[in-house]
Amino acid sequence: MIQQSTGKDKSNKAVDVIVLQLLLNDIAIYKKAPSEGAKPETPASYTLDSTAGGKKLEKLKVDGKSITELVTRITAYQSAKSMAIVDGWVGPRGNTIKAILADAKVATNGSRMAYIRKKLVSPCGVSSLKVEVCLALYEKQYGSMAANNKDGLRYILTTASSDSDLTSLPEFAYMLATTKHETAHTFRGIEEYGKGASRPYGKEIKVVDPKTKKTYKNKYYGRGYVQLTWGYNYQRLDEKLGNGIYPNKNKTKAIDYNKGFTVSQPTKSIYLNPAKALDKENAYVGLVWAMQKGIYTSKKIGDYVNKTKIDYVNARRVINGTDKAAKIAGYAENFEIIMLTSTQ
């Protein structure tokens, strides 16, 4: 349920803190009144027995960051359980977490996400996001971000929160996880390392604007948040962006798709100017719309993340088979927990 030791003097990753806050809120802990004649400095005594006459502790705020309160609650729980060691922290496999799971009535082999999704429900999906809360929790989970990277993630979160075509938090969580991986954790549109060298999609293609007759020599290697490749995929995205009409955009050979098109906005066209796929506005569409439509591998995000299932591992097939599937699935779970917490 937690991935690292959490509590007193620990790293306290945001997601682990959130999980423990929820689990401890499922356990009623009572603070006993001090016995008659006890000295003022006598440590408080706690119990799980509701009939012992103690005062029930209030629920913790589930925010992923209130560490002092969490440490106090862990200490109270360990004291109430009469544990041999009362140290204010919980390990991912130790006696304290096993006891917490038992008292919270959560199976030790249960799914972390199944538990979280029952406890944290977003009122309105992606539109409920609190962007700055997400950013703060992301940094608590993964470390401080460079200013331009933080601005990149802020832009994606802000744009998504008002995107009527994107409502599902799990779907968006996987998109963010993919972006984190594909942009080397920068959340900015980047070029593919090596620029497609030795790759068939990295070969130079001669393109002539049918209206202006201007000639371009382009290479359609990976660019953007999700590494858009192949000329015909640039055409598909360009058409979605409203920059041109490409009747042969589903063809896979340049000899087929590189004819019969019209470009209405040459200066904005990412087909004529592939570097524009790096612009954040274009990269966002290449992330959300393209993953929803399945233009990368013909697999759509909705095939794996929908109302009946959430399969973050196989969702990698939308982009690149099963390469780094487990790692990216882990990112997606963390993003979902962070975003759900921000909506509360």
N, C-alpha and C positions, 0 to 999 in steps of 0.2 A: 504493500500500500504506500509506503514511503521508500524513496530511493537512496537517501543519505541520512546519516544521523542528524537529528534535529532537536533543538532546545538550547540549554545553557552552553555557551562557548562553542557552538557548532556553526556551520556555514549557513544554515537556515534558508534553504532554497524556497522560493515563494510557493511552489506547488506542494512541497512536503509540509510546509506550514499550514496551508489551506486544508490539506487532508487531515492533519492532526487536529486542527480547530474543529472540523466537522465531526470527527470521531469522538473527541472529548465532549462535545455538545450533546452527544447521544448517551452520555453516562451521567447519571445524577450523583453529584458529590455534595456532601453536607459538611459544613464547618461546625464542630462542636463548641459549645460554650465552655470557657475555661473553668476548670474545677475550682471549688471554693478554696481560697487561700493560695492559689497559684500565683507565682511571681509574674510581673508584667512582661518580662522577657521570655516567658515560657512559650515554646513554639506552638502554633495552632495545631489542633488535632482534627483530623478529617475522617469521615466514614462514608461508606456506600449504603449504610443502613438507614432507611427513611424513618425508622421508629426510634432512632437514638436521640431524637430531640434536637438535632442540629439544624442550621439554616442552609437551605439549598443554595449552591453557588449559581450566579447568573450565567447565562450562556456567553461564550466568547464571541467577539465580533469576528466574523469570517472575512478577513481582509488580506491574508498572506503576509502580513508585516508586523503585527503586534507581538513582538517576541517576548517582552517582559511579562505580559499577561499569559502567554503560552507557557513559559517556563514555570510561572507560579502555579498554573493549573496542572502541569505534569507533576510537579513536586507534590501538590495536594493529592493527586491520584495515587502516586507511589506511596504516600503516607497512608492514605485510606486503605490501600491493599496490604499494608504492613510489609512492604518489600524490604529485603535486607539492605538494599542500597537505594537511597533517596537522593538522586543527583540532578534531577531536573532536565534530563534529556532522554530521547528515545532513539534506539538504533533500528535499522530496517529488518533485523532478524532476531532481536533480543527478547528477553522475557517481558519487558514492559509493553512492547508493541503486541505481543501475543495476548497479554492480559487485556489490553485496550480493545483489541478486536473481539475477544470473547465477551467482554462486558457491553460492548456496543452492538453485539449480536451480528457481527460481520464475519463471514467465513474466511479463514486464513488463506484459502486459495481462491477467494472471490476476485472478481474483476474490479480494479480500481475505478475504471470509468463507469461501470454499471452503478457503483455506489455513488459516485460524484453526480451522475445525471439524475439520480433520484433526489439528491439533496439540493442541487443548484439548478433551478429552472429559469431560463431567460424569459422575461415577459414578452418581448417582441423580436427575438432573434438578433440579427446583426445590427438592426437599427437601434437596439438598446445599449450598444457599446459605449462605455466611457473611455475615450481614447487615452487620456492622460493616465488614468488608472492602469490601463493595459500596458502602457509604456513603462510605468514605474515597476509593475510586477515582472515584466519581461527583463528589466535590468536586474532586479533582485534574483531572478532565476538564472540568468546567463552572464551577468556582469555589465558594467557600464559600457555604453555605446558611444562611439565617436559622434559628434554633432550631426554630420551629414548622413550617417547611417540611421540615427534616431529620427531625423527629418524624413528619411525614406520610409521607415515603418509608420511614422505618423501619417504620411500622405496616404498610404494604402489603407490604414484603419479608418481614416476620416472619409475617404472616398467610398469605401465599402459601406460605411454606416448610412449613407444616403443613396445607395445603389438599389433600386427597386427590383433588379434582376438577381440580387443576392440576398437571401433571407436566412438560409440555414447556417447556424454557427459551426456545426461540424464540417460542413462543406468548406466554409471560409477558413476554418482552422487548418484543414489540409492544404489549402492554397497558400496560406502563410508559411506552413512547414516546408512546402516545396520551394517557395521563394527564398526562405532562409538557407536552404541547401544549395539551390541553383545559383544564388548570388554570392556564395561564400560568406553568408551571414551579414551582408551589407545592406540588404533591402533597397538596393539601387540597381537600375538596369546596367548589366555588364556584358562585355563581349566574351564569347567562348575562348577559353585558353587555347592558344595555338591557331585561333581563327580558321578552323576547319581544314588545316593543312593535312593532306593525304586523305581527307574525307571527300566522298563524291559530291556532297552539298557545298564543299568549299571551293569548287572550281569556278573560275571566272565565267560570267555569262554576259554576252553583249545584248543590251536592251535598248530599243529605239522607241522614244515617245512618239506614238503615231500622229499626234497633233503638231508638236513642235519640231519633230524629226531630230531632236537632240539625242545623241548616243551616250549611253552609260555603260560602263564596264563594272559589273557588280559581283560580289560574292555574298551568298546568302547563308553564311555560317550563323551559329547561335548568338542571339542578342536578346536583351530584355530581362524580365524577371524569371522567365521559364525557358530561355534559350530557344527562341524561334529559329527554325532552320528550313531550308529548301525554298526556292523561289515561289513555288505555287502556294506555300503557306503564307509567305509575305503578301501575295495577292489576296488571299482569303481575308487576312486581317486588314489589308488596305481597303478592301471593299466594305468591310464592317465599319471602318473608320470614316467612310464616305468620301474617300479620295479617288475612287475610280470604279470601273465596272470590268470584271474579268470573267467572260463566259467560259473560259477553259481552266478556271482556277483549281479544279479537282484533278487535272491531269498531272502525271508525275514526271514527264519528260519535258525538258525545256523547249524542244522543237514543237511540242503541242501547246503548252500553256503560254508560251511567249509570243503570242500573236492574237489578233482580234480584240485586243482590250482597248479601253479608253481611260484616260486619266483626266479627271476634272480639276484636281488641285496638285499640279506638279511639284510645287515647293513643299507640300505637306506629305506627299506620297512616300510611304515606306518601301514600296516596290522600286521606285526610281531612286530613292535615297535611303538605303537600308539602315544607315546609322540612326535614323529617326525612330527605329524600333527601340532605341535606348531611352527615349524621352518617357518620363514617368506616366504621362497620360496614355501614350500608346502601349507602354509595357503593362499598364493596369488592364487594358482591354485584352492584351495577349495572355494575361494571367486568368482573369475571370471568364470572359466570354469564350476564349479558346479552350479552356479546360471543360467548360460546360458543354461545348459543341463537339469536343473530341477531335480537334484538328491535328493533334500531335501524333497520336498512335491509333486513332479511330475509337479508342476507349474514352468514355465520358466519365467525369467525376460522379455523376448521378448513378452510374453503374455500380458503384461501390459505397457511396455515401448517400443515403436516402432515408425515407421515413421508416423503413423496415429493417435496415441494417446500417452499421457504420464499420466498414472494413478499411482501416487506415493502411494496413500492410499492403493489400492488393491494389489499393488506389494508386500506388506507384506506377501501375501499368498504364495510367493515363499519360505519363510522361516518358518513362524509360524502363520498361520491363519490370524487373524486381531489383534493379541496382539500388543499394542502400535503403531498401524498403523498410527494414525494421527501425533504422535510425530516424528516418523521416517520420515514420508512424509515431515514434516517441515525441518528436517535436510537435506533431499535430495534437497529441493528447495534452501536452503542456499548454499549447495555445488555447485549446478548448477550455481547460480548467481556468486559465487566466482570464479569458473573455467572459466565461460564465460568472466568475467572481466579480468582474467589473460591472455586471448588469444588476447586481443585487441591491 
